Amino acid sequence: MGKMFDAMNTYYDSHSDAIAYQIPKLSCSPERNSVVGKNHPEYHFIYYRPKHTTEMKDALAQVKAMFKTKGVKNGYDVYHSGFGSEESFNMVSICGGEELDIAQEGERK
């Protein structure tokens, strides 16, 4: 293990840790939506200033309502930056079998 980590140090310049936590209230999980077999994640980061926290939550709630109204098939999970994050952000995670699956599942029923 020591040799392996020594070799890694040649290419690995820095490291940091941060915590992000899921916000179920803003996540969208349509009926029969499952991540089983969906090993291709797509991540969208939305950075904002802390003074806009309320507006950000409201906007994400509106997106969730739109998905429900339009009958979008795929769901997504929303995460918020936590301890160790340098900036405030929300991350939206969408899973699919591959990139094309994510786009096709985003179509209306």
N, CA, C and O atoms as CSV, one atom per row, in Angstrom:
chain,resi,resn,atom,element,x,y,z
A,1,MET,N,N,0.830,-1.191,0.000
A,1,MET,CA,C,0.000,0.000,0.000
A,1,MET,C,C,0.870,1.250,0.000
A,1,MET,O,O,0.562,2.236,-0.669
A,2,GLY,N,N,1.959,1.195,0.756
A,2,GLY,CA,C,2.838,2.357,0.836
A,2,GLY,C,C,3.373,2.759,-0.525
A,2,GLY,O,O,3.401,3.945,-0.851
A,3,LYS,N,N,3.800,1.783,-1.328
A,3,LYS,CA,C,4.313,2.074,-2.668
A,3,LYS,C,C,3.221,2.682,-3.547
A,3,LYS,O,O,3.469,3.605,-4.322
A,4,MET,N,N,2.020,2.151,-3.411
A,4,MET,CA,C,0.911,2.648,-4.218
A,4,MET,C,C,0.616,4.116,-3.859
A,4,MET,O,O,0.421,4.939,-4.754
A,5,PHE,N,N,0.581,4.449,-2.557
A,5,PHE,CA,C,0.326,5.829,-2.164
A,5,PHE,C,C,1.482,6.751,-2.530
A,5,PHE,O,O,1.254,7.912,-2.871
A,6,ASP,N,N,2.719,6.260,-2.467
A,6,ASP,CA,C,3.859,7.076,-2.894
A,6,ASP,C,C,3.738,7.419,-4.372
A,6,ASP,O,O,4.016,8.551,-4.768
A,7,ALA,N,N,3.330,6.460,-5.188
A,7,ALA,CA,C,3.149,6.710,-6.616
A,7,ALA,C,C,2.009,7.707,-6.837
A,7,ALA,O,O,2.104,8.580,-7.699
A,8,MET,N,N,0.944,7.577,-6.067
A,8,MET,CA,C,-0.197,8.482,-6.200
A,8,MET,C,C,0.217,9.915,-5.866
A,8,MET,O,O,-0.257,10.856,-6.503
A,9,ASN,N,N,1.086,10.092,-4.888
A,9,ASN,CA,C,1.508,11.430,-4.490
A,9,ASN,C,C,2.207,12.189,-5.609
A,9,ASN,O,O,2.269,13.418,-5.575
A,10,THR,N,N,2.728,11.486,-6.587
A,10,THR,CA,C,3.354,12.128,-7.740
A,10,THR,C,C,2.330,12.927,-8.540
A,10,THR,O,O,2.668,13.952,-9.131
A,11,TYR,N,N,1.076,12.463,-8.562
A,11,TYR,CA,C,0.041,13.062,-9.397
A,11,TYR,C,C,-1.038,13.797,-8.601
A,11,TYR,O,O,-1.829,14.547,-9.174
A,12,TYR,N,N,-1.071,13.590,-7.319
A,12,TYR,CA,C,-2.146,14.090,-6.463
A,12,TYR,C,C,-1.644,15.298,-5.692
A,12,TYR,O,O,-0.860,15.147,-4.755
A,13,ASP,N,N,-2.083,16.506,-6.071
A,13,ASP,CA,C,-1.539,17.728,-5.489
A,13,ASP,C,C,-2.203,18.169,-4.192
A,13,ASP,O,O,-1.530,18.662,-3.287
A,14,SER,N,N,-3.505,17.997,-4.097
A,14,SER,CA,C,-4.183,18.476,-2.896
A,14,SER,C,C,-5.444,17.653,-2.634
A,14,SER,O,O,-5.891,16.873,-3.474
A,15,HIS,N,N,-5.992,17.853,-1.451
A,15,HIS,CA,C,-7.189,17.106,-1.066
A,15,HIS,C,C,-7.977,17.935,-0.065
A,15,HIS,O,O,-7.403,18.631,0.773
A,16,SER,N,N,-9.282,17.853,-0.161
A,16,SER,CA,C,-10.140,18.488,0.844
A,16,SER,C,C,-11.403,17.639,0.995
A,16,SER,O,O,-11.732,16.837,0.121
A,17,ASP,N,N,-12.089,17.823,2.093
A,17,ASP,CA,C,-13.326,17.096,2.351
A,17,ASP,C,C,-14.444,18.099,2.574
A,17,ASP,O,O,-14.222,19.179,3.121
A,18,ALA,N,N,-15.628,17.742,2.153
A,18,ALA,CA,C,-16.808,18.567,2.395
A,18,ALA,C,C,-18.009,17.653,2.532
A,18,ALA,O,O,-18.021,16.530,2.029
A,19,ILE,N,N,-19.000,18.150,3.210
A,19,ILE,CA,C,-20.220,17.387,3.411
A,19,ILE,C,C,-21.344,18.050,2.620
A,19,ILE,O,O,-21.491,19.272,2.642
A,20,ALA,N,N,-22.126,17.247,1.930
A,20,ALA,CA,C,-23.354,17.717,1.277
A,20,ALA,C,C,-24.472,16.831,1.787
A,20,ALA,O,O,-24.286,15.624,1.944
A,21,TYR,N,N,-25.619,17.410,2.044
A,21,TYR,CA,C,-26.712,16.603,2.562
A,21,TYR,C,C,-27.937,16.723,1.672
A,21,TYR,O,O,-28.199,17.772,1.084
A,22,GLN,N,N,-28.679,15.635,1.583
A,22,GLN,CA,C,-29.854,15.569,0.723
A,22,GLN,C,C,-31.000,16.370,1.332
A,22,GLN,O,O,-31.171,16.420,2.550
A,23,ILE,N,N,-31.780,16.994,0.449
A,23,ILE,CA,C,-32.978,17.711,0.856
A,23,ILE,C,C,-34.175,16.990,0.237
A,23,ILE,O,O,-34.573,17.312,-0.882
A,24,PRO,N,N,-34.754,16.019,0.948
A,24,PRO,CA,C,-35.874,15.248,0.396
A,24,PRO,C,C,-37.059,16.112,-0.039
A,24,PRO,O,O,-37.722,15.797,-1.027
A,25,LYS,N,N,-37.330,17.193,0.687
A,25,LYS,CA,C,-38.468,18.057,0.372
A,25,LYS,C,C,-38.344,18.696,-1.016
A,25,LYS,O,O,-39.355,18.977,-1.659
A,26,LEU,N,N,-37.114,18.925,-1.477
A,26,LEU,CA,C,-36.894,19.538,-2.784
A,26,LEU,C,C,-36.534,18.517,-3.862
A,26,LEU,O,O,-36.468,18.860,-5.043
A,27,SER,N,N,-36.302,17.269,-3.465
A,27,SER,CA,C,-35.990,16.213,-4.423
A,27,SER,C,C,-37.283,15.726,-5.073
A,27,SER,O,O,-38.365,15.855,-4.499
A,28,CYS,N,N,-37.160,15.176,-6.257
A,28,CYS,CA,C,-38.335,14.739,-7.017
A,28,CYS,C,C,-38.216,13.242,-7.296
A,28,CYS,O,O,-37.288,12.804,-7.976
A,29,SER,N,N,-39.150,12.468,-6.775
A,29,SER,CA,C,-39.127,11.018,-6.978
A,29,SER,C,C,-40.492,10.549,-7.472
A,29,SER,O,O,-41.334,10.142,-6.672
A,30,PRO,N,N,-40.718,10.605,-8.795
A,30,PRO,CA,C,-42.000,10.143,-9.332
A,30,PRO,C,C,-42.230,8.664,-9.016
A,30,PRO,O,O,-41.286,7.910,-8.779
A,31,GLU,N,N,-43.496,8.268,-9.018
A,31,GLU,CA,C,-43.825,6.867,-8.776
A,31,GLU,C,C,-43.091,5.979,-9.780
A,31,GLU,O,O,-42.916,6.340,-10.944
A,32,ARG,N,N,-42.680,4.845,-9.314
A,32,ARG,CA,C,-41.990,3.838,-10.115
A,32,ARG,C,C,-40.628,4.299,-10.623
A,32,ARG,O,O,-40.046,3.632,-11.479
A,33,ASN,N,N,-40.098,5.421,-10.124
A,33,ASN,CA,C,-38.750,5.849,-10.488
A,33,ASN,C,C,-37.768,5.127,-9.577
A,33,ASN,O,O,-37.912,5.169,-8.355
A,34,SER,N,N,-36.785,4.474,-10.150
A,34,SER,CA,C,-35.795,3.737,-9.376
A,34,SER,C,C,-34.412,3.993,-9.944
A,34,SER,O,O,-34.258,4.178,-11.151
A,35,VAL,N,N,-33.404,4.006,-9.079
A,35,VAL,CA,C,-32.031,4.183,-9.541
A,35,VAL,C,C,-31.332,2.841,-9.758
A,35,VAL,O,O,-30.152,2.807,-10.107
A,36,VAL,N,N,-32.055,1.733,-9.554
A,36,VAL,CA,C,-31.473,0.409,-9.745
A,36,VAL,C,C,-31.035,0.258,-11.205
A,36,VAL,O,O,-31.839,0.445,-12.119
A,37,GLY,N,N,-29.772,-0.076,-11.418
A,37,GLY,CA,C,-29.232,-0.257,-12.763
A,37,GLY,C,C,-28.877,1.041,-13.463
A,37,GLY,O,O,-28.427,1.024,-14.608
A,38,LYS,N,N,-29.072,2.153,-12.796
A,38,LYS,CA,C,-28.740,3.455,-13.383
A,38,LYS,C,C,-27.409,3.913,-12.795
A,38,LYS,O,O,-27.359,4.565,-11.753
A,39,ASN,N,N,-26.348,3.557,-13.485
A,39,ASN,CA,C,-25.003,3.809,-12.966
A,39,ASN,C,C,-24.317,5.019,-13.600
A,39,ASN,O,O,-23.115,5.220,-13.427
A,40,HIS,N,N,-25.090,5.824,-14.336
A,40,HIS,CA,C,-24.511,7.017,-14.955
A,40,HIS,C,C,-25.140,8.252,-14.300
A,40,HIS,O,O,-26.252,8.640,-14.658
A,41,PRO,N,N,-24.442,8.869,-13.350
A,41,PRO,CA,C,-25.000,10.069,-12.719
A,41,PRO,C,C,-24.670,11.329,-13.512
A,41,PRO,O,O,-23.624,11.423,-14.155
A,42,GLU,N,N,-25.568,12.277,-13.451
A,42,GLU,CA,C,-25.359,13.596,-14.046
A,42,GLU,C,C,-25.542,14.595,-12.911
A,42,GLU,O,O,-26.562,14.567,-12.222
A,43,TYR,N,N,-24.574,15.469,-12.710
A,43,TYR,CA,C,-24.610,16.420,-11.599
A,43,TYR,C,C,-24.689,17.843,-12.134
A,43,TYR,O,O,-23.994,18.210,-13.082
A,44,HIS,N,N,-25.547,18.630,-11.511
A,44,HIS,CA,C,-25.676,20.043,-11.854
A,44,HIS,C,C,-25.462,20.840,-10.568
A,44,HIS,O,O,-26.188,20.654,-9.592
A,45,PHE,N,N,-24.478,21.718,-10.569
A,45,PHE,CA,C,-24.174,22.536,-9.405
A,45,PHE,C,C,-24.735,23.940,-9.610
A,45,PHE,O,O,-24.512,24.563,-10.648
A,46,ILE,N,N,-25.460,24.426,-8.617
A,46,ILE,CA,C,-26.038,25.759,-8.661
A,46,ILE,C,C,-25.453,26.539,-7.482
A,46,ILE,O,O,-25.834,26.323,-6.331
A,47,TYR,N,N,-24.533,27.436,-7.781
A,47,TYR,CA,C,-23.890,28.236,-6.737
A,47,TYR,C,C,-24.687,29.516,-6.515
A,47,TYR,O,O,-25.215,30.096,-7.463
A,48,TYR,N,N,-24.774,29.952,-5.264
A,48,TYR,CA,C,-25.514,31.167,-4.954
A,48,TYR,C,C,-24.942,31.809,-3.703
A,48,TYR,O,O,-24.224,31.174,-2.930
A,49,ARG,N,N,-25.272,33.074,-3.518
A,49,ARG,CA,C,-24.836,33.799,-2.318
A,49,ARG,C,C,-25.785,33.455,-1.181
A,49,ARG,O,O,-26.989,33.334,-1.404
A,50,PRO,N,N,-25.270,33.297,0.031
A,50,PRO,CA,C,-26.111,32.925,1.170
A,50,PRO,C,C,-27.341,33.816,1.368
A,50,PRO,O,O,-28.368,33.349,1.860
A,51,LYS,N,N,-27.244,35.088,0.991
A,51,LYS,CA,C,-28.391,35.976,1.169
A,51,LYS,C,C,-29.565,35.593,0.269
A,51,LYS,O,O,-30.677,36.086,0.461
A,52,HIS,N,N,-29.326,34.713,-0.720
A,52,HIS,CA,C,-30.379,34.278,-1.638
A,52,HIS,C,C,-30.894,32.872,-1.331
A,52,HIS,O,O,-31.496,32.232,-2.194
A,53,THR,N,N,-30.664,32.393,-0.120
A,53,THR,CA,C,-31.073,31.039,0.263
A,53,THR,C,C,-32.571,30.822,0.095
A,53,THR,O,O,-32.988,29.805,-0.461
A,54,THR,N,N,-33.379,31.754,0.563
A,54,THR,CA,C,-34.834,31.604,0.470
A,54,THR,C,C,-35.283,31.554,-0.986
A,54,THR,O,O,-36.107,30.718,-1.355
A,55,GLU,N,N,-34.743,32.445,-1.813
A,55,GLU,CA,C,-35.105,32.456,-3.233
A,55,GLU,C,C,-34.693,31.151,-3.915
A,55,GLU,O,O,-35.417,30.643,-4.772
A,56,MET,N,N,-33.535,30.610,-3.537
A,56,MET,CA,C,-33.061,29.363,-4.129
A,56,MET,C,C,-34.012,28.219,-3.777
A,56,MET,O,O,-34.384,27.433,-4.648
A,57,LYS,N,N,-34.404,28.123,-2.511
A,57,LYS,CA,C,-35.333,27.068,-2.098
A,57,LYS,C,C,-36.662,27.203,-2.824
A,57,LYS,O,O,-37.236,26.205,-3.259
A,58,ASP,N,N,-37.157,28.432,-2.958
A,58,ASP,CA,C,-38.422,28.660,-3.665
A,58,ASP,C,C,-38.320,28.241,-5.131
A,58,ASP,O,O,-39.236,27.619,-5.668
A,59,ALA,N,N,-37.209,28.581,-5.770
A,59,ALA,CA,C,-37.016,28.224,-7.180
A,59,ALA,C,C,-36.959,26.699,-7.360
A,59,ALA,O,O,-37.551,26.162,-8.296
A,60,LEU,N,N,-36.252,26.011,-6.470
A,60,LEU,CA,C,-36.168,24.551,-6.566
A,60,LEU,C,C,-37.531,23.902,-6.314
A,60,LEU,O,O,-37.851,22.884,-6.926
A,61,ALA,N,N,-38.329,24.478,-5.425
A,61,ALA,CA,C,-39.684,23.969,-5.185
A,61,ALA,C,C,-40.549,24.156,-6.430
A,61,ALA,O,O,-41.375,23.300,-6.747
A,62,GLN,N,N,-40.364,25.269,-7.135
A,62,GLN,CA,C,-41.118,25.514,-8.365
A,62,GLN,C,C,-40.727,24.532,-9.467
A,62,GLN,O,O,-41.582,24.086,-10.233
A,63,VAL,N,N,-39.447,24.195,-9.552
A,63,VAL,CA,C,-38.998,23.209,-10.535
A,63,VAL,C,C,-39.629,21.850,-10.235
A,63,VAL,O,O,-40.088,21.159,-11.144
A,64,LYS,N,N,-39.649,21.472,-8.962
A,64,LYS,CA,C,-40.258,20.201,-8.574
A,64,LYS,C,C,-41.740,20.183,-8.952
A,64,LYS,O,O,-42.231,19.182,-9.474
A,65,ALA,N,N,-42.450,21.271,-8.695
A,65,ALA,CA,C,-43.873,21.364,-9.051
A,65,ALA,C,C,-44.065,21.259,-10.559
A,65,ALA,O,O,-45.009,20.617,-11.020
A,66,MET,N,N,-43.175,21.888,-11.335
A,66,MET,CA,C,-43.269,21.823,-12.790
A,66,MET,C,C,-43.065,20.392,-13.284
A,66,MET,O,O,-43.792,19.931,-14.164
A,67,PHE,N,N,-42.075,19.684,-12.720
A,67,PHE,CA,C,-41.832,18.295,-13.101
A,67,PHE,C,C,-43.091,17.463,-12.873
A,67,PHE,O,O,-43.467,16.643,-13.711
A,68,LYS,N,N,-43.731,17.685,-11.738
A,68,LYS,CA,C,-44.940,16.933,-11.398
A,68,LYS,C,C,-46.080,17.274,-12.365
A,68,LYS,O,O,-46.765,16.379,-12.859
A,69,THR,N,N,-46.279,18.560,-12.631
A,69,THR,CA,C,-47.340,19.014,-13.528
A,69,THR,C,C,-47.146,18.490,-14.947
A,69,THR,O,O,-48.108,18.081,-15.598
A,70,LYS,N,N,-45.913,18.503,-15.422
A,70,LYS,CA,C,-45.610,18.077,-16.796
A,70,LYS,C,C,-45.509,16.560,-16.929
A,70,LYS,O,O,-45.436,16.042,-18.043
A,71,GLY,N,N,-45.503,15.844,-15.808
A,71,GLY,CA,C,-45.419,14.383,-15.858
A,71,GLY,C,C,-44.063,13.859,-16.287
A,71,GLY,O,O,-43.974,12.829,-16.955
A,72,VAL,N,N,-43.003,14.564,-15.904
A,72,VAL,CA,C,-41.653,14.124,-16.262
A,72,VAL,C,C,-41.369,12.799,-15.560
A,72,VAL,O,O,-41.632,12.650,-14.367
A,73,LYS,N,N,-40.825,11.826,-16.320
A,73,LYS,CA,C,-40.655,10.460,-15.827
A,73,LYS,C,C,-39.510,10.282,-14.837
A,73,LYS,O,O,-39.643,9.563,-13.847
A,74,ASN,N,N,-38.396,10.933,-15.107
A,74,ASN,CA,C,-37.250,10.705,-14.230
A,74,ASN,C,C,-37.263,11.660,-13.047
A,74,ASN,O,O,-37.835,12.749,-13.112
A,75,GLY,N,N,-36.638,11.243,-11.995
A,75,GLY,CA,C,-36.559,12.069,-10.803
A,75,GLY,C,C,-35.156,12.595,-10.614
A,75,GLY,O,O,-34.272,12.377,-11.443
A,76,TYR,N,N,-34.970,13.285,-9.518
A,76,TYR,CA,C,-33.656,13.816,-9.189
A,76,TYR,C,C,-33.582,14.022,-7.688
A,76,TYR,O,O,-34.603,14.103,-7.004
A,77,ASP,N,N,-32.372,14.106,-7.192
A,77,ASP,CA,C,-32.131,14.388,-5.786
A,77,ASP,C,C,-31.426,15.731,-5.675
A,77,ASP,O,O,-30.557,16.059,-6.482
A,78,VAL,N,N,-31.810,16.503,-4.667
A,78,VAL,CA,C,-31.188,17.794,-4.417
A,78,VAL,C,C,-30.355,17.683,-3.150
A,78,VAL,O,O,-30.816,17.168,-2.131
A,79,TYR,N,N,-29.132,18.168,-3.224
A,79,TYR,CA,C,-28.212,18.188,-2.084
A,79,TYR,C,C,-27.789,19.623,-1.834
A,79,TYR,O,O,-27.725,20.431,-2.761
A,80,HIS,N,N,-27.502,19.936,-0.589
A,80,HIS,CA,C,-27.037,21.272,-0.221
A,80,HIS,C,C,-25.624,21.171,0.351
A,80,HIS,O,O,-25.284,20.208,1.039
A,81,SER,N,N,-24.817,22.177,0.054
A,81,SER,CA,C,-23.454,22.211,0.585
A,81,SER,C,C,-23.499,22.304,2.107
A,81,SER,O,O,-24.406,22.897,2.690
A,82,GLY,N,N,-22.501,21.707,2.721
A,82,GLY,CA,C,-22.440,21.722,4.178
A,82,GLY,C,C,-21.040,22.012,4.660
A,82,GLY,O,O,-20.279,22.713,3.993
A,83,PHE,N,N,-20.699,21.479,5.811
A,83,PHE,CA,C,-19.414,21.704,6.447
A,83,PHE,C,C,-18.263,21.402,5.489
A,83,PHE,O,O,-18.243,20.343,4.861
A,84,GLY,N,N,-17.320,22.311,5.373
A,84,GLY,CA,C,-16.139,22.120,4.539
A,84,GLY,C,C,-16.274,22.701,3.142
A,84,GLY,O,O,-15.289,22.771,2.407
A,85,SER,N,N,-17.480,23.122,2.760
A,85,SER,CA,C,-17.686,23.706,1.425
A,85,SER,C,C,-17.282,25.178,1.460
A,85,SER,O,O,-17.631,25.903,2.392
A,86,GLU,N,N,-16.558,25.604,0.460
A,86,GLU,CA,C,-16.116,26.993,0.409
A,86,GLU,C,C,-17.230,27.935,-0.019
A,86,GLU,O,O,-17.222,29.109,0.351
A,87,GLU,N,N,-18.194,27.434,-0.797
A,87,GLU,CA,C,-19.284,28.259,-1.292
A,87,GLU,C,C,-20.611,27.560,-1.042
A,87,GLU,O,O,-20.657,26.343,-0.861
A,88,SER,N,N,-21.689,28.335,-1.033
A,88,SER,CA,C,-23.020,27.753,-0.915
A,88,SER,C,C,-23.460,27.249,-2.288
A,88,SER,O,O,-23.353,27.962,-3.287
A,89,PHE,N,N,-23.949,26.031,-2.324
A,89,PHE,CA,C,-24.448,25.488,-3.579
A,89,PHE,C,C,-25.512,24.443,-3.315
A,89,PHE,O,O,-25.605,23.879,-2.225
A,90,ASN,N,N,-26.313,24.200,-4.342
A,90,ASN,CA,C,-27.200,23.049,-4.380
A,90,ASN,C,C,-26.712,22.193,-5.537
A,90,ASN,O,O,-26.358,22.711,-6.596
A,91,MET,N,N,-26.696,20.909,-5.336
A,91,MET,CA,C,-26.321,19.987,-6.398
A,91,MET,C,C,-27.545,19.143,-6.725
A,91,MET,O,O,-28.177,18.574,-5.835
A,92,VAL,N,N,-27.871,19.070,-8.006
A,92,VAL,CA,C,-28.974,18.233,-8.466
A,92,VAL,C,C,-28.354,17.014,-9.129
A,92,VAL,O,O,-27.544,17.139,-10.047
A,93,SER,N,N,-28.741,15.836,-8.659
A,93,SER,CA,C,-28.204,14.580,-9.163
A,93,SER,C,C,-29.305,13.813,-9.893
A,93,SER,O,O,-30.363,13.537,-9.328
A,94,ILE,N,N,-29.040,13.475,-11.153
A,94,ILE,CA,C,-29.972,12.691,-11.965
A,94,ILE,C,C,-29.243,11.420,-12.382
A,94,ILE,O,O,-28.104,11.485,-12.845
A,95,CYS,N,N,-29.886,10.268,-12.225
A,95,CYS,CA,C,-29.246,8.995,-12.578
A,95,CYS,C,C,-29.903,8.379,-13.799
A,95,CYS,O,O,-31.117,8.469,-13.983
A,96,GLY,N,N,-29.081,7.753,-14.632
A,96,GLY,CA,C,-29.576,7.041,-15.806
A,96,GLY,C,C,-28.646,5.906,-16.148
A,96,GLY,O,O,-27.541,5.810,-15.613
A,97,GLY,N,N,-29.093,5.046,-17.041
A,97,GLY,CA,C,-28.249,3.949,-17.504
A,97,GLY,C,C,-27.065,4.484,-18.294
A,97,GLY,O,O,-25.959,3.948,-18.230
A,98,GLU,N,N,-27.324,5.555,-19.044
A,98,GLU,CA,C,-26.294,6.284,-19.777
A,98,GLU,C,C,-26.841,7.669,-20.075
A,98,GLU,O,O,-28.002,7.957,-19.781
A,99,GLU,N,N,-26.013,8.531,-20.657
A,99,GLU,CA,C,-26.408,9.923,-20.860
A,99,GLU,C,C,-27.693,10.053,-21.676
A,99,GLU,O,O,-28.543,10.882,-21.353
A,100,LEU,N,N,-27.844,9.258,-22.713
A,100,LEU,CA,C,-29.031,9.306,-23.560
A,100,LEU,C,C,-30.290,8.946,-22.767
A,100,LEU,O,O,-31.349,9.536,-22.978
A,101,ASP,N,N,-30.171,7.984,-21.864
A,101,ASP,CA,C,-31.321,7.587,-21.033
A,101,ASP,C,C,-31.840,8.769,-20.219
A,101,ASP,O,O,-33.049,8.953,-20.083
A,102,ILE,N,N,-30.936,9.554,-19.687
A,102,ILE,CA,C,-31.331,10.694,-18.866
A,102,ILE,C,C,-32.138,11.683,-19.708
A,102,ILE,O,O,-33.169,12.184,-19.260
A,103,ALA,N,N,-31.672,11.962,-20.921
A,103,ALA,CA,C,-32.385,12.882,-21.799
A,103,ALA,C,C,-33.751,12.330,-22.196
A,103,ALA,O,O,-34.737,13.066,-22.197
A,104,GLN,N,N,-33.818,11.051,-22.532
A,104,GLN,CA,C,-35.083,10.463,-22.971
A,104,GLN,C,C,-36.079,10.360,-21.824
A,104,GLN,O,O,-37.276,10.549,-22.041
A,105,GLU,N,N,-35.629,10.072,-20.632
A,105,GLU,CA,C,-36.529,9.956,-19.482
A,105,GLU,C,C,-37.044,11.329,-19.060
A,105,GLU,O,O,-38.039,11.415,-18.339
A,106,GLY,N,N,-36.391,12.397,-19.494
A,106,GLY,CA,C,-36.838,13.731,-19.166
A,106,GLY,C,C,-38.006,14.190,-19.999
A,106,GLY,O,O,-38.566,15.255,-19.738
A,107,GLU,N,N,-38.391,13.413,-20.999
A,107,GLU,CA,C,-39.540,13.775,-21.820
A,107,GLU,C,C,-40.826,13.525,-21.042
A,107,GLU,O,O,-40.854,12.746,-20.089
A,108,ARG,N,N,-41.892,14.204,-21.468
A,108,ARG,CA,C,-43.196,14.003,-20.824
A,108,ARG,C,C,-43.752,12.634,-21.147
A,108,ARG,O,O,-43.386,12.010,-22.143
A,109,LYS,N,N,-44.657,12.174,-20.269
A,109,LYS,CA,C,-45.335,10.880,-20.473
A,109,LYS,C,C,-46.229,10.960,-21.681
A,109,LYS,O,O,-46.890,9.980,-22.026
